[in-house]
Amino acid sequence: MRIFIGADHAGYELKEKMKDWYRSWRNEVIDIGANNLDEEDDFVDYATLVAKEVRKTKEDRGVLFCRNGFGMMIAANRFAGIRCGLAFDEKAVRQGRVDDDINCLAIPSDYVSEEKVKEMIRVFLETPFSGEERFVRRLKKLGMI
């Protein structure tokens, strides 16, 4: 699995702190940017870059960092094949994977600790989609919108 990560200026610091931790999972981590702190950058640009990569294969995942997570989530969900959820606790992330097969996670950098982020990302990467018929049916319907 490849993990594409991206952040705007508000999520940049947390994204950078998480880089080495990601690599300890023995996954390929591809940092889409920002590559430096630029207070004038826009979350839409990084969400777009990550979403375009994640939707290429079923196995890849994306993690997006911004101030409250909503902007990244909204932007990523504009792309067919992307199901981005807002990460606020491990239980919600687990349900997002099991029920909705989320493939992208928006992290609200201003509202979560590094330890909480690590736990939510661990759950995001380890939890499989259930594949239950009702959830598959719902994903098919989403694909038709």
C-alpha positions, 0 to 999 in steps of 0.5 A: 500500500502506498500512502499519499500525504498532503497538507496546507500551511495549517497542517504542515507541521503535523504532517512533517512530524508524522513522516518518520512514524509512517515509514515505520509501518513499512509502507511507501509514503509519498509526500505530495506537499506542501514542501515548506510552510507557506501561509498563502497556500490553499488546501484545495491544491493538496487535496486535489493532488492526493485525491488524484493519486489515491483514486488510481488504485484500490489499495492506496490511501491518502491522509490530509492535514489542515486546520479543521479537516473540513476543507480537505475532506470537501475538496477530496470528496469532489473526485470520483472514487474518493471517500474521505472521512474526517478523523476525530476519534479511532471509533469513527475512523474504524467505522468509516473503514468497515462501513464506507471503505474510506480511502482518504482521511482528513486530519484536523491538525488544530484539534488532535494530539500527535498520539491521537493522530497516530492511533487514528492513522493506525486504525485507518491503515489496519482496518479492512472494509467489511465487504457486507452486501449492504455496504457494497450496495451503498458504495455502488450507489455512491458511484452512480451519483 
